[in-house]
Amino acid sequence: MTSTPEQRLEALNLVLPKVTKPAGNLLGFKIDRGQVYVSGQLPLEDGTVKYVGRVGDTVSEDEAYMAAKLACLNVISQLSLATDGNLGRIEQIIKVSGFVSCASDFTNIPSVVNGASDLFVEVFGAAGTHSRFAIGVGALPRGVPVEIEVIARLREN
């Protein structure tokens, strides 16, 4: 496996999206006592919504998995900002919270959030393993099908 998270992203042919200013009076991330709290991230490509709709209605499970992966890539962009561009400073992804806007009869919510979980492990290796919850909701901001938030721990220097 390639040695740094940045090299792993390159090997996966993934480019970090440009981070946009959050809508509202909040931060994209907050560092407190060696932990990075990343605000909920949406499936945006450089600030533009890529996926819209509800899973099990207008969005397929496969599309939702990719939306979760893209939201995760936006989380990684925030982590990159938090570490001044050195993702190797992330010691551990601690917790992933996944929200899935879905039809009332759609119950395969964990499989959708696997899009984020799988990418964290691909990029950070063992440091990408985490605890998690995945919950179905009626609606998410901007009509997206997935939102991902994270708590990560920084390495002590």
C-alpha positions, 0 to 999 in steps of 0.5 A: 500500500502506498505510504501517505494518504495523499499518495493513496488518493492519487493512486485512486485517481481522486482529487480533493474537491475545493472546500466552500464556505459553509452556509450559515454561522458555522465552521467546516471543522473545529479542532479541540484538544487534538480532535477534529470535528468535521461538520456534515459534508454533502456530495458536492463537486467543488461546491456544486451538488452532484446528487439530488433526491431520496434513496429508494425513490429517485436515487438508486442504492449504487448512486447513493453509495457514490454520493456517500463516497463524494461526501467523504471526499469533502470530509477529507478536504476539510481534514486536509485544511485542518492539517495544513495539507498534511493528512498524515497528521490524522492519527485515527478516524474516530467516528463517522455519522451518516445520514441518508435521505430515503423513502420510508421503506428503504432499510439498507441505509448502512450499505449506503454509508459504506461508501464513506467508510470504505473510502476512509479505509482506502485512504487512511488504512487502519487509521481509517477504521471507525465507529459509526452510525447510519440513520435514515431521514426524511430530508437533507440540505439542498435535497441531497441523499447523503450527509457525512460528519466525522470526528478524527484524532490528530497525531501529537507532534 
